[in-house]
Amino acid sequence: HPQLAINRGDKEIHYFAFDDAHAQGPARYQARWDGDGAVLGECAGREAELRGEVSASYLDYPRAAERAFALLPFAKLVFMLREPAARMAS
């Protein structure tokens, strides 16, 4: 969809799950979409864009939901689940 932007770089960034990724701070998280010169909370020229990322670790890590809510309290989450045996083989 033209209004959906998925993060740049690694597919799974684990920002809310991995302590070392979370310690880099929210500006580094936003840079995944807007580049290193991004100003936290500003999406110049891209305000209507929806943003997404893929990190399966968010389902396993107990603090992921708490961290995500602290930064993005109005975020809408979409979870896609696969049959466990097929997921293990992929």
N, C-alpha and C positions, 0 to 999 in steps of 0.2 A: 504494500500500500504506500502511495507517495507521501503520506503524512506520518509514517512510522519510521523512526530512526533507531537502528540497533547499534550498540556501542562499537567503537573502533578497536582494532587490535584483537587480543585474545577473545575467544567466544565466551568463555566463562571467566568473569573477573572476581567473583567471590567477595566483593567489597563488604557486604554485611556479615559474612560468615568467618572469614579468615582475619585473625587479629592483626597480622602484618599489613594486609590490604586496607583494613579499616583505619589503622594508625596513620595512613598517608593523608587522611582528611577528606572532607567533602569536595574541596576544590579539585583534588586529583580525580575523584569520582566523576565530577562534571566534565573534566577534561577528556574523558573517554568519548564524549560526543562533540565538544566544542573546541578541542585542542588545548595546548598548554597555556595559551594566553587568556583563557576563559576567566570571567569574573563570576564568582559564585552567585547563583540565582539569576543571572542575566543570560538570555538566549537571543541575542540581537538578531532580528530578522527571521527567527525560527520559533516564535511564540506559539504558533498554532500546531507545531509538530508534536506528535506523541513519541515518547522515548521508551525503549525497552532494552532489556538485557537478559541473558540466559545464564543462570547459575543454579544447578541442581543442589548444591551444597546448602542452599537456604532452607531446604526441607529438613536437613539433618542437624543444623547447628542451632542450639536453644536460644541464643541471643540475636539471631538474624532478624526475626520479626520485630523485636524491641528496637534494634538499631535502624531498621528501615522506617519504622513509624516515627522515630525521633527526627529523621532527616526529611522524610516524605510522608507527612501524616494524611495527605489526601490521595495518595497513590492508589491505583486500582491494580490488583494483582491477578495474573492469569497463570494457572498451574496446568501443565500438560503432563499427565501420568501415563507411563507405559507398563505393559505387562512385565513383571519383575524378571522373568527368565529371559525374555527378549532383550531387556535393557542390559542385563549382565553380559550377554553375548555380544553386544554392540560396542 
